[in-house]
Amino acid sequence: MNLYTFSAFILPLWGAFFALYFLLRRAGLMKESLIAKCGGSFLGVGSAGLALCLGGVNPFSQPVFWFFLLCTGADALLEIQFVPGMLVFGGAHVCLVLWLWGAAPPVGWSLLLWALAYLTAFWLFRKELPKLGKLTAPFCLYPGILGASLALALPLPFLAGAAWWPAAVGALCFFISDMMVAKGELSGLSSKYQKPVMALYWAALYLLGCPLWAGLPQ
């Protein structure tokens, strides 16, 4: 099995979970919609786990697999308690940073990319930060970790080969999606942004898993 064959199977499933999630929310079935949300995210776990197993690697020994697992857990927690969910997502990105760093150590402009991502987050939440109180620390820590995964992913196509382009785009999708989620939590973004946020997030999970399939027989 290769990425193209697997994608033909998994992408329609992702589309079905996407539609089901918003249909259930529209019907007011919030608990049931959470199951659909986690089900869609768990497809990322399945993609990573299958690719690693086909490559002869124990998934549980790889930080990238834990990244996908923690993202799925955080999806459930985020809608129950936002800050703990955000911290679990932070743990997921620590795992992602470890994996990306292993693919290619950071270069000089990785630091510039990280600083740009961090400053972008601070500019985006410049009005909300003074009002956060005791939540200021986690809200300052998370963009730093999220920015680190983005800063490591963006140079990878140039450092480790073209197979890493999906991961670079996926990390950017994740950054945009998370900034929109945080903005919605703190400032109440319009509900019309819910679908783009979810589409970007699941696109990120799919794309970040793609390099794991690159070394498998085609």
Buried (B, 14 or more C-beta within 10 A) or exposed (E): EEBEEBBEEBEEEBEEBBEBBBEBBEEEEEEBBBBBBBBBBBBBBBBBBBBBEBBEBEBEEBBBBBBBBBBBBBBBBBBEEBBEBBBBBBBBBBBBBBBBBEBBEBBEEBEEBBEBBBEBBEEBBEEBBEEBEEBEEBBBEBBBBBBBBBBBBBBBBBBBEEBBBBBBBBBBBBBBBBBBBBBBBBEEBEEEEBEEBBBBBBBBBBBBBBBBBBEBEE
